[in-house]
Amino acid sequence: MSVPRLGVLALQGAAPAHMRALSSIGCPSAPVRVPDDLDGLDGLIIPGGESTTMSMLLESSGVLEPLQQAVDNGLGVFGTCAGMILASTTIEDGRDDQHALGIMDLTVQRNGYGRQRDSFEVDIDVDGHTFHAVFIRAPRIVSMGADVAVVAHYGSDPVLVREGRHLMASFHPELTGDTRIHEIFVAGLQDSRMQGG
């Protein structure tokens, strides 16, 4: 099965760690900083970082509208922490000028688990296996659409969800050295291509 062409949004945030994770599973990726970097991609990771800053940089770099068009044309998106905030439909406690890209039907609360000092690590269950999840100023999913499937919970809260070829995580899988969440994203892109989606 061919390896999907992947990019990592590299305007601000933890892009290098995601690129290393992808490389370790045999999926090289390219940084996305300008609109042309989106050309030909099957999937894009929007990393953690500062969601309001990333929102402004998406606009000033000219990437915002081409990204939305690419998603409409089938680009799969994996958002982690701030990336999930940006990819949501509605952002609670966001700034008035902050973009919610509507990639996945989610309402999220910024810093839903507290500020930086409230960051924590915890084991969660992903497909019957333990995954050590790192939560840093993590967003909380408040509500989600009927087509969004929960892959993992923290307590009663969904923290890893998917819809079609899109995957969103409240936590930072790129910080653990465990690549299984990245593998789930890549496998979803491959399955979608096989099904002609």
N, CA and C atoms as a LAMMPS dump frame, in Angstrom:
ITEM: TIMESTEP
0
ITEM: NUMBER OF ATOMS
591
ITEM: BOX BOUNDS ff ff ff
-5.0000000000000000e+02 5.0000000000000000e+02
-5.0000000000000000e+02 5.0000000000000000e+02
-5.0000000000000000e+02 5.0000000000000000e+02
ITEM: ATOMS id mol type element x y z
1 1 1 N 0.844 -1.187 0
2 1 2 C 0 0 0
3 1 3 C 0.885 1.245 0
4 2 1 N 0.561 2.212 -0.874
5 2 2 C 1.403 3.387 -0.99
6 2 3 C 1.31 4.256 0.253
7 3 1 N 2.404 4.947 0.516
8 3 2 C 2.467 5.838 1.676
9 3 3 C 1.79 7.156 1.316
10 4 1 N 0.852 7.646 2.13
11 4 2 C 0.204 8.929 1.821
12 4 3 C 1.187 10.08 1.923
13 5 1 N 0.914 11.121 1.146
14 5 2 C 1.731 12.333 1.202
15 5 3 C 1.216 13.196 2.353
16 6 1 N 2.101 13.477 3.307
17 6 2 C 1.704 14.152 4.538
18 6 3 C 2.44 15.469 4.713
19 7 1 N 1.744 16.425 5.295
20 7 2 C 2.344 17.683 5.683
21 7 3 C 2.059 17.96 7.144
22 8 1 N 2.855 18.826 7.728
23 8 2 C 2.646 19.267 9.11
24 8 3 C 2.656 20.795 9.11
25 9 1 N 1.567 21.391 9.576
26 9 2 C 1.515 22.843 9.639
27 9 3 C 2.641 23.35 10.529
28 10 1 N 3.483 24.209 9.984
29 10 2 C 4.705 24.599 10.683
30 10 3 C 4.79 26.111 10.858
31 11 1 N 3.657 26.733 11.147
32 11 2 C 3.64 28.17 11.396
33 11 3 C 4 28.488 12.836
34 12 1 N 3.659 27.58 13.744
35 12 2 C 3.946 27.752 15.177
36 12 3 C 3.592 26.442 15.856
37 13 1 N 4.312 26.078 16.911
38 13 2 C 3.945 24.873 17.647
39 13 3 C 4.868 23.704 17.4
40 14 1 N 4.361 22.506 17.705
41 14 2 C 5.2 21.306 17.835
42 14 3 C 5.348 20.529 16.536
43 15 1 N 5.542 21.22 15.419
44 15 2 C 5.67 20.539 14.125
45 15 3 C 6.839 19.551 14.074
46 16 1 N 8.046 19.903 14.542
47 16 2 C 9.17 18.962 14.403
48 16 3 C 8.927 17.621 15.083
49 17 1 N 8.28 17.62 16.235
50 17 2 C 8.035 16.356 16.942
51 17 3 C 7.084 15.471 16.135
52 18 1 N 6.087 16.061 15.5
53 18 2 C 5.187 15.278 14.653
54 18 3 C 5.929 14.725 13.44
55 19 1 N 6.793 15.514 12.862
56 19 2 C 7.54 15.061 11.691
57 19 3 C 8.464 13.903 12.046
58 20 1 N 9.05 13.953 13.23
59 20 2 C 9.89 12.833 13.679
60 20 3 C 9.055 11.573 13.886
61 21 1 N 7.873 11.737 14.472
62 21 2 C 6.997 10.579 14.696
63 21 3 C 6.601 9.945 13.376
64 22 1 N 6.238 10.764 12.395
65 22 2 C 5.865 10.233 11.086
66 22 3 C 7.044 9.543 10.41
67 23 1 N 8.208 10.147 10.496
68 23 2 C 9.391 9.543 9.889
69 23 3 C 9.686 8.175 10.488
70 24 1 N 9.468 8.035 11.785
71 24 2 C 9.781 6.765 12.454
72 24 3 C 8.853 5.639 12.034
73 25 1 N 7.691 5.971 11.444
74 25 2 C 6.787 4.923 10.955
75 25 3 C 6.825 4.836 9.427
76 26 1 N 7.851 5.425 8.83
77 26 2 C 8.038 5.299 7.389
78 26 3 C 7.183 6.223 6.559
79 27 1 N 6.741 7.338 7.147
80 27 2 C 5.913 8.308 6.43
81 27 3 C 6.594 9.674 6.472
82 28 1 N 7.477 9.935 5.55
83 28 2 C 8.097 11.267 5.536
84 28 3 C 7.047 12.346 5.332
85 29 1 N 7.319 13.518 5.856
86 29 2 C 6.369 14.62 5.764
87 29 3 C 7.112 15.904 5.45
88 30 1 N 6.354 16.909 5.045
89 30 2 C 6.94 18.201 4.702
90 30 3 C 6.267 19.282 5.529
91 31 1 N 7.029 20.316 5.909
92 31 2 C 6.411 21.429 6.633
93 31 3 C 5.506 22.232 5.704
94 32 1 N 4.402 22.716 6.243
95 32 2 C 3.461 23.542 5.484
96 32 3 C 3.495 24.945 6.068
97 33 1 N 3.972 25.896 5.241
98 33 2 C 4.072 27.288 5.699
99 33 3 C 3.393 28.264 4.749
100 34 1 N 3.253 27.869 3.481
101 34 2 C 2.64 28.729 2.462
102 34 3 C 1.622 27.898 1.697
103 35 1 N 0.682 28.541 0.989
104 35 2 C -0.374 27.791 0.318
105 35 3 C 0.119 26.672 -0.607
106 36 1 N 1.193 26.922 -1.357
107 36 2 C 1.67 25.905 -2.299
108 36 3 C 2.122 24.627 -1.604
109 37 1 N 2.455 24.713 -0.315
110 37 2 C 2.893 23.522 0.418
111 37 3 C 1.764 22.507 0.591
112 38 1 N 0.528 22.931 0.388
113 38 2 C -0.614 22.026 0.522
114 38 3 C -0.838 21.172 -0.726
115 39 1 N -0.214 21.554 -1.833
116 39 2 C -0.469 20.885 -3.11
117 39 3 C -0.119 19.402 -3.04
118 40 1 N -1.058 18.558 -3.411
119 40 2 C -0.801 17.119 -3.523
120 40 3 C -0.807 16.356 -2.224
121 41 1 N -1.132 17.005 -1.107
122 41 2 C -1.115 16.301 0.172
123 41 3 C -2.372 15.444 0.341
124 42 1 N -2.189 14.284 0.975
125 42 2 C -3.324 13.454 1.388
126 42 3 C -3.774 13.778 2.803
127 43 1 N -2.82 14.197 3.643
128 43 2 C -3.133 14.459 5.036
129 43 3 C -2.279 15.579 5.593
130 44 1 N -2.812 16.259 6.596
131 44 2 C -2.114 17.364 7.251
132 44 3 C -2.285 17.234 8.75
133 45 1 N -1.202 17.402 9.486
134 45 2 C -1.27 17.485 10.939
135 45 3 C -1.227 18.957 11.349
136 46 1 N -2.202 19.36 12.163
137 46 2 C -2.176 20.677 12.784
138 46 3 C -1.747 20.454 14.229
139 47 1 N -0.544 20.875 14.605
140 47 2 C 0.016 20.496 15.906
141 47 3 C -0.505 21.345 17.047
142 48 1 N -0.065 20.972 18.24
143 48 2 C -0.303 21.805 19.401
144 48 3 C 0.53 23.07 19.315
145 49 1 N 0.166 24.042 20.127
146 49 2 C 0.842 25.334 20.148
147 49 3 C -0.069 26.321 20.84
148 50 1 N -0.129 27.531 20.34
149 50 2 C -1.015 28.553 20.902
150 50 3 C -2.087 28.832 19.85
151 51 1 N -3.306 28.428 20.134
152 51 2 C -4.329 28.394 19.086
153 51 3 C -4.649 29.773 18.525
154 52 1 N -4.644 30.818 19.363
155 52 2 C -4.955 32.143 18.832
156 52 3 C -3.832 32.632 17.921
157 53 1 N -2.584 32.366 18.301
158 53 2 C -1.448 32.739 17.454
159 53 3 C -1.486 31.978 16.14
160 54 1 N -1.76 30.678 16.206
161 54 2 C -1.824 29.873 14.99
162 54 3 C -2.943 30.36 14.085
163 55 1 N -4.057 30.744 14.657
164 55 2 C -5.173 31.267 13.874
165 55 3 C -4.758 32.516 13.109
166 56 1 N -4.082 33.446 13.776
167 56 2 C -3.631 34.671 13.118
168 56 3 C -2.602 34.369 12.027
169 57 1 N -1.699 33.412 12.301
170 57 2 C -0.672 33.066 11.318
171 57 3 C -1.256 32.347 10.106
172 58 1 N -2.295 31.553 10.305
173 58 2 C -2.976 30.944 9.156
174 58 3 C -3.486 32.029 8.21
175 59 1 N -4.007 33.1 8.786
176 59 2 C -4.538 34.178 7.958
177 59 3 C -3.422 34.975 7.307
178 60 1 N -2.429 35.377 8.092
179 60 2 C -1.368 36.24 7.541
180 60 3 C -0.487 35.517 6.525
181 61 1 N -0.375 34.187 6.643
182 61 2 C 0.439 33.415 5.697
183 61 3 C -0.3 33.11 4.397
184 62 1 N -1.604 33.366 4.386
185 62 2 C -2.407 33.035 3.22
186 62 3 C -2.821 31.586 3.141
187 63 1 N -2.567 30.806 4.19
188 63 2 C -2.85 29.366 4.169
189 63 3 C -4.311 29.07 4.509
190 64 1 N -4.992 29.993 5.182
191 64 2 C -6.321 29.709 5.729
192 64 3 C -7.313 29.24 4.66
193 65 1 N -7.551 30.048 3.641
194 65 2 C -8.545 29.678 2.639
195 65 3 C -8.12 28.466 1.808
196 66 1 N -6.857 28.365 1.359
197 66 2 C -6.448 27.157 0.639
198 66 3 C -6.576 25.889 1.485
199 67 1 N -6.346 25.993 2.794
200 67 2 C -6.517 24.837 3.667
201 67 3 C -7.976 24.41 3.694
202 68 1 N -8.876 25.362 3.835
203 68 2 C -10.296 25.028 3.843
204 68 3 C -10.73 24.404 2.518
205 69 1 N -10.185 24.902 1.413
206 69 2 C -10.501 24.332 0.102
207 69 3 C -9.946 22.918 -0.013
208 70 1 N -8.726 22.7 0.503
209 70 2 C -8.123 21.369 0.443
210 70 3 C -8.932 20.364 1.249
211 71 1 N -9.438 20.778 2.407
212 71 2 C -10.287 19.891 3.212
213 71 3 C -11.566 19.557 2.441
214 72 1 N -12.146 20.556 1.799
215 72 2 C -13.346 20.315 0.995
216 72 3 C -13.071 19.32 -0.128
217 73 1 N -11.824 19.292 -0.606
218 73 2 C -11.432 18.395 -1.695
219 73 3 C -10.887 17.054 -1.209
220 74 1 N -10.981 16.796 0.115
221 74 2 C -10.632 15.478 0.625
222 74 3 C -9.393 15.379 1.484
223 75 1 N -8.736 16.494 1.782
224 75 2 C -7.563 16.45 2.659
225 75 3 C -7.959 15.959 4.041
226 76 1 N -7.271 14.954 4.563
227 76 2 C -7.491 14.491 5.925
228 76 3 C -6.681 15.312 6.906
229 77 1 N -7.24 15.586 8.072
230 77 2 C -6.573 16.431 9.068
231 77 3 C -6.502 15.711 10.409
232 78 1 N -5.327 15.762 11.015
233 78 2 C -5.099 15.263 12.371
234 78 3 C -4.721 16.468 13.223
235 79 1 N -5.606 16.853 14.14
236 79 2 C -5.345 18 15
237 79 3 C -5.056 17.555 16.422
238 80 1 N -3.995 18.093 17.004
239 80 2 C -3.658 17.761 18.388
240 80 3 C -3.667 19.04 19.227
241 81 1 N -4.372 18.991 20.341
242 81 2 C -4.45 20.102 21.297
243 81 3 C -4.905 21.377 20.578
244 82 1 N -4.031 22.348 20.368
245 82 2 C -4.435 23.565 19.657
246 82 3 C -4.949 23.246 18.26
247 83 1 N -4.401 22.216 17.642
248 83 2 C -4.878 21.811 16.322
249 83 3 C -6.318 21.373 16.348
250 84 1 N -6.716 20.696 17.421
251 84 2 C -8.113 20.307 17.561
252 84 3 C -9.005 21.53 17.775
253 85 1 N -8.519 22.494 18.527
254 85 2 C -9.285 23.723 18.732
255 85 3 C -9.552 24.398 17.386
256 86 1 N -8.506 24.552 16.579
257 86 2 C -8.657 25.214 15.288
258 86 3 C -9.575 24.446 14.349
259 87 1 N -9.548 23.113 14.434
260 87 2 C -10.322 22.274 13.516
261 87 3 C -11.778 22.139 13.916
262 88 1 N -12.148 22.662 15.071
263 88 2 C -13.511 22.483 15.58
264 88 3 C -14.5 23.411 14.874
265 89 1 N -15.766 23.193 15.164
266 89 2 C -16.832 24.043 14.632
267 89 3 C -17.064 25.261 15.516
268 90 1 N -16.959 25.061 16.841
269 90 2 C -17.22 26.13 17.8
270 90 3 C -16.163 26.095 18.888
271 91 1 N -15.628 27.268 19.243
272 91 2 C -14.6 27.381 20.287
273 91 3 C -15.186 28.176 21.452
274 92 1 N -15.308 27.527 22.606
275 92 2 C -15.732 28.241 23.802
276 92 3 C -14.524 28.919 24.437
277 93 1 N -14.722 30.129 24.918
278 93 2 C -13.65 30.916 25.544
279 93 3 C -12.567 31.314 24.547
280 94 1 N -12.889 31.296 23.263
281 94 2 C -11.937 31.751 22.251
282 94 3 C -12.051 33.256 22.047
283 95 1 N -11.094 33.816 21.337
284 95 2 C -11.161 35.231 20.982
285 95 3 C -12.152 35.432 19.841
286 96 1 N -12.701 36.62 19.755
287 96 2 C -13.69 36.906 18.721
288 96 3 C -13.114 36.762 17.315
289 97 1 N -11.803 37.023 17.164
290 97 2 C -11.178 36.964 15.841
291 97 3 C -10.498 35.616 15.585
292 98 1 N -10.732 34.635 16.453
293 98 2 C -10.099 33.328 16.297
294 98 3 C -10.919 32.471 15.348
295 99 1 N -10.227 31.829 14.416
296 99 2 C -10.908 31.017 13.415
297 99 3 C -11.218 29.62 13.944
298 100 1 N -12.433 29.17 13.719
299 100 2 C -12.817 27.771 13.908
300 100 3 C -13.073 27.225 12.508
301 101 1 N -12.244 26.295 12.064
302 101 2 C -12.238 25.882 10.665
303 101 3 C -13.393 24.948 10.309
304 102 1 N -14.051 24.374 11.315
305 102 2 C -15.189 23.508 11.036
306 102 3 C -14.833 22.212 10.323
307 103 1 N -13.635 21.738 10.537
308 103 2 C -13.2 20.491 9.893
309 103 3 C -13.902 19.293 10.518
310 104 1 N -14.114 19.344 11.837
311 104 2 C -14.848 18.291 12.527
312 104 3 C -15.947 18.94 13.364
313 105 1 N -17.068 18.253 13.461
314 105 2 C -18.238 18.799 14.156
315 105 3 C -18.053 18.673 15.669
316 106 1 N -17.273 19.613 16.221
317 106 2 C -16.939 19.623 17.644
318 106 3 C -17.154 21.014 18.218
319 107 1 N -17.622 21.061 19.46
320 107 2 C -17.521 22.262 20.274
321 107 3 C -16.475 21.987 21.343
322 108 1 N -15.455 22.834 21.42
323 108 2 C -14.368 22.612 22.363
324 108 3 C -14.18 23.826 23.262
325 109 1 N -13.697 23.56 24.453
326 109 2 C -13.394 24.613 25.419
327 109 3 C -11.889 24.734 25.543
328 110 1 N -11.355 25.894 25.22
329 110 2 C -9.915 26.13 25.373
330 110 3 C -9.521 25.965 26.838
331 111 1 N -8.333 25.373 27.07
332 111 2 C -7.83 25.184 28.434
333 111 3 C -8.878 24.519 29.325
334 112 1 N -9.614 23.557 28.755
335 112 2 C -10.718 22.932 29.471
336 112 3 C -10.295 22.135 30.691
337 113 1 N -9.019 21.78 30.769
338 113 2 C -8.503 21.035 31.925
339 113 3 C -7.581 21.906 32.782
340 114 1 N -7.588 23.221 32.532
341 114 2 C -6.777 24.12 33.34
342 114 3 C -5.629 24.729 32.552
343 115 1 N -4.904 25.587 33.217
344 115 2 C -3.796 26.308 32.594
345 115 3 C -2.535 25.451 32.601
346 116 1 N -1.398 26.081 32.274
347 116 2 C -0.126 25.357 32.154
348 116 3 C 0.206 24.572 33.421
349 117 1 N -0.011 25.168 34.583
350 117 2 C 0.346 24.507 35.843
351 117 3 C -0.53 23.29 36.12
352 118 1 N -1.654 23.18 35.41
353 118 2 C -2.572 22.053 35.596
354 118 3 C -2.316 20.913 34.608
355 119 1 N -1.253 21.026 33.83
356 119 2 C -0.928 19.98 32.863
357 119 3 C -0.678 18.664 33.588
358 120 1 N -0.981 17.556 32.907
359 120 2 C -0.853 16.253 33.552
360 120 3 C -0.641 15.163 32.515
361 121 1 N -0.228 14 32.989
362 121 2 C -0.071 12.821 32.153
363 121 3 C -0.891 11.692 32.747
364 122 1 N -1.509 10.883 31.873
365 122 2 C -2.376 9.816 32.356
366 122 3 C -2.436 8.716 31.303
367 123 1 N -2.624 7.487 31.739
368 123 2 C -2.813 6.375 30.81
369 123 3 C -4.275 6.318 30.384
370 124 1 N -4.505 6.21 29.072
371 124 2 C -5.858 6.048 28.537
372 124 3 C -5.892 4.767 27.712
373 125 1 N -7.088 4.309 27.436
374 125 2 C -7.269 3.094 26.64
375 125 3 C -7.553 3.474 25.189
376 126 1 N -6.716 2.97 24.287
377 126 2 C -6.903 3.188 22.849
378 126 3 C -6.971 1.83 22.178
379 127 1 N -8.14 1.467 21.698
380 127 2 C -8.33 0.174 21.019
381 127 3 C -7.865 -0.998 21.876
382 128 1 N -8.173 -0.927 23.182
383 128 2 C -7.833 -2.03 24.064
384 128 3 C -6.408 -2.045 24.567
385 129 1 N -5.636 -1.009 24.261
386 129 2 C -4.238 -0.941 24.688
387 129 3 C -3.989 0.381 25.408
388 130 1 N -3.098 0.357 26.375
389 130 2 C -2.78 1.554 27.15
390 130 3 C -1.92 2.511 26.335
391 131 1 N -2.292 3.783 26.364
392 131 2 C -1.496 4.834 25.729
393 131 3 C -1.257 5.91 26.776
394 132 1 N 0 6.321 26.929
395 132 2 C 0.358 7.346 27.907
396 132 3 C 0.15 8.721 27.271
397 133 1 N -0.863 9.435 27.734
398 133 2 C -1.266 10.696 27.115
399 133 3 C -0.773 11.889 27.931
400 134 1 N -0.252 12.881 27.22
401 134 2 C 0.277 14.104 27.828
402 134 3 C -0.686 15.253 27.523
403 135 1 N -1.278 15.827 28.575
404 135 2 C -2.236 16.924 28.443
405 135 3 C -1.566 18.219 28.903
406 136 1 N -1.436 19.193 28.001
407 136 2 C -0.812 20.474 28.32
408 136 3 C -1.772 21.585 27.911
409 137 1 N -2.343 22.285 28.874
410 137 2 C -3.353 23.319 28.584
411 137 3 C -4.38 22.752 27.608
412 138 1 N -4.843 21.584 27.901
413 138 2 C -5.61 20.803 26.931
414 138 3 C -7.03 21.293 26.766
415 139 1 N -7.545 21.242 25.537
416 139 2 C -8.951 21.564 25.318
417 139 3 C -9.844 20.4 25.712
418 140 1 N -11.05 20.728 26.138
419 140 2 C -12.049 19.725 26.479
420 140 3 C -13.144 19.73 25.404
421 141 1 N -13.528 18.55 24.951
422 141 2 C -14.633 18.443 24.007
423 141 3 C -15.939 18.591 24.783
424 142 1 N -16.719 19.612 24.445
425 142 2 C -17.972 19.904 25.128
426 142 3 C -19.128 19.146 24.482
427 143 1 N -19.13 19.107 23.161
428 143 2 C -20.156 18.369 22.43
429 143 3 C -19.614 18.007 21.063
430 144 1 N -20.268 17.049 20.411
431 144 2 C -19.816 16.617 19.091
432 144 3 C -20.99 16.115 18.278
433 145 1 N -20.817 16.138 16.961
434 145 2 C -21.871 15.722 16.06
435 145 3 C -22.096 14.22 16.075
436 146 1 N -23.207 13.814 15.503
437 146 2 C -23.603 12.409 15.529
438 146 3 C -22.646 11.519 14.747
439 147 1 N -21.919 12.089 13.78
440 147 2 C -21.016 11.289 12.95
441 147 3 C -19.61 11.192 13.53
442 148 1 N -19.367 11.831 14.654
443 148 2 C -18.051 11.778 15.289
444 148 3 C -17.987 10.56 16.202
445 149 1 N -16.957 9.734 16.017
446 149 2 C -16.787 8.508 16.81
447 149 3 C -15.7 8.719 17.851
448 150 1 N -15.947 8.236 19.061
449 150 2 C -14.963 8.343 20.136
450 150 3 C -14.001 7.16 20.059
451 151 1 N -12.717 7.454 20.015
452 151 2 C -11.678 6.423 19.998
453 151 3 C -11.134 6.188 21.401
454 152 1 N -11.065 7.256 22.228
455 152 2 C -10.545 7.12 23.586
456 152 3 C -11.172 8.173 24.496
457 153 1 N -11.301 7.8 25.776
458 153 2 C -11.834 8.692 26.808
459 153 3 C -10.757 8.962 27.864
460 154 1 N -10.912 10.085 28.556
461 154 2 C -10.262 10.33 29.836
462 154 3 C -11.398 10.531 30.823
463 155 1 N -11.595 9.57 31.704
464 155 2 C -12.798 9.569 32.521
465 155 3 C -13.995 9.424 31.609
466 156 1 N -14.952 10.338 31.718
467 156 2 C -16.118 10.3 30.833
468 156 3 C -15.953 11.202 29.613
469 157 1 N -14.827 11.912 29.535
470 157 2 C -14.626 12.863 28.44
471 157 3 C -13.997 12.187 27.219
472 158 1 N -14.535 12.416 26.032
473 158 2 C -13.836 11.973 24.825
474 158 3 C -12.586 12.829 24.622
475 159 1 N -11.463 12.183 24.365
476 159 2 C -10.216 12.929 24.163
477 159 3 C -9.515 12.555 22.856
478 160 1 N -10.006 11.522 22.172
479 160 2 C -9.501 11.148 20.854
480 160 3 C -10.714 10.745 20.028
481 161 1 N -10.956 11.483 18.948
482 161 2 C -12.175 11.281 18.167
483 161 3 C -11.848 11.292 16.683
484 162 1 N -12.717 10.637 15.91
485 162 2 C -12.506 10.626 14.471
486 162 3 C -13.832 10.819 13.749
487 163 1 N -13.724 11.392 12.569
488 163 2 C -14.864 11.564 11.68
489 163 3 C -14.335 11.461 10.26
490 164 1 N -14.722 10.394 9.565
491 164 2 C -14.189 10.177 8.234
492 164 3 C -12.681 10.017 8.29
493 165 1 N -11.985 10.789 7.477
494 165 2 C -10.514 10.701 7.456
495 165 3 C -9.847 11.635 8.455
496 166 1 N -10.652 12.35 9.269
497 166 2 C -10.102 13.296 10.245
498 166 3 C -9.977 12.649 11.624
499 167 1 N -8.932 13.055 12.361
500 167 2 C -8.666 12.554 13.71
501 167 3 C -8.289 13.743 14.58
502 168 1 N -8.835 13.81 15.802
503 168 2 C -8.54 14.918 16.712
504 168 3 C -8.224 14.39 18.103
505 169 1 N -7.218 14.983 18.737
506 169 2 C -6.784 14.577 20.076
507 169 3 C -6.656 15.8 20.975
508 170 1 N -7.154 15.681 22.215
509 170 2 C -6.985 16.747 23.202
510 170 3 C -5.549 16.812 23.713
511 171 1 N -4.812 15.72 23.531
512 171 2 C -3.483 15.578 24.132
513 171 3 C -2.39 15.631 23.057
514 172 1 N -1.155 15.379 23.478
515 172 2 C 0.027 15.507 22.616
516 172 3 C 0.675 14.139 22.377
517 173 1 N 0.21 13.365 21.399
518 173 2 C 0.818 12.047 21.168
519 173 3 C 2.251 12.13 20.653
520 174 1 N 2.63 13.26 20.094
521 174 2 C 3.989 13.397 19.539
522 174 3 C 5.05 13.494 20.623
523 175 1 N 4.658 13.682 21.883
524 175 2 C 5.627 13.865 22.966
525 175 3 C 5.982 12.578 23.694
526 176 1 N 5.424 11.452 23.283
527 176 2 C 5.578 10.222 24.052
528 176 3 C 6.555 9.221 23.47
529 177 1 N 6.874 9.318 22.185
530 177 2 C 7.664 8.275 21.539
531 177 3 C 6.822 7.084 21.118
532 178 1 N 5.538 7.108 21.424
533 178 2 C 4.6 6.055 21.027
534 178 3 C 3.858 6.566 19.793
535 179 1 N 4.035 5.871 18.673
536 179 2 C 3.537 6.381 17.395
537 179 3 C 2.159 5.83 17.008
538 180 1 N 1.487 5.134 17.909
539 180 2 C 0.25 4.447 17.51
540 180 3 C -0.868 5.402 17.074
541 181 1 N -0.941 6.588 17.655
542 181 2 C -1.987 7.515 17.247
543 181 3 C -1.71 8.019 15.834
544 182 1 N -0.441 8.299 15.53
545 182 2 C -0.08 8.68 14.166
546 182 3 C -0.389 7.542 13.187
547 183 1 N -0.162 6.326 13.623
548 183 2 C -0.462 5.178 12.766
549 183 3 C -1.959 5.069 12.487
550 184 1 N -2.799 5.393 13.474
551 184 2 C -4.249 5.388 13.274
552 184 3 C -4.63 6.402 12.199
553 185 1 N -4.029 7.589 12.254
554 185 2 C -4.325 8.614 11.252
555 185 3 C -3.921 8.155 9.861
556 186 1 N -2.706 7.647 9.737
557 186 2 C -2.205 7.201 8.429
558 186 3 C -3.064 6.067 7.886
559 187 1 N -3.418 5.119 8.74
560 187 2 C -4.252 3.996 8.298
561 187 3 C -5.607 4.486 7.82
562 188 1 N -6.169 5.493 8.487
563 188 2 C -7.446 6.049 8.058
564 188 3 C -7.364 6.68 6.674
565 189 1 N -6.246 7.35 6.381
566 189 2 C -6.055 7.929 5.048
567 189 3 C -5.943 6.827 3.999
568 190 1 N -5.202 5.785 4.319
569 190 2 C -5.032 4.686 3.374
570 190 3 C -6.348 3.971 3.114
571 191 1 N -7.122 3.736 4.169
572 191 2 C -8.421 3.088 4.003
573 191 3 C -9.339 3.932 3.133
574 192 1 N -9.296 5.253 3.357
575 192 2 C -10.151 6.143 2.586
576 192 3 C -9.781 6.128 1.111
577 193 1 N -8.486 6.065 0.803
578 193 2 C -8.062 6.012 -0.596
579 193 3 C -8.498 4.715 -1.252
580 194 1 N -8.412 3.588 -0.502
581 194 2 C -8.821 2.307 -1.055
582 194 3 C -10.316 2.282 -1.364
583 195 1 N -11.088 3.04 -0.552
584 195 2 C -12.534 3.083 -0.748
585 195 3 C -12.959 4.172 -1.727
586 196 1 N -11.94 4.87 -2.246
587 196 2 C -12.247 5.932 -3.206
588 196 3 C -12.784 7.186 -2.575
589 197 1 N -12.575 7.329 -1.249
590 197 2 C -13.095 8.51 -0.551
591 197 3 C -12.151 9.664 -0.582
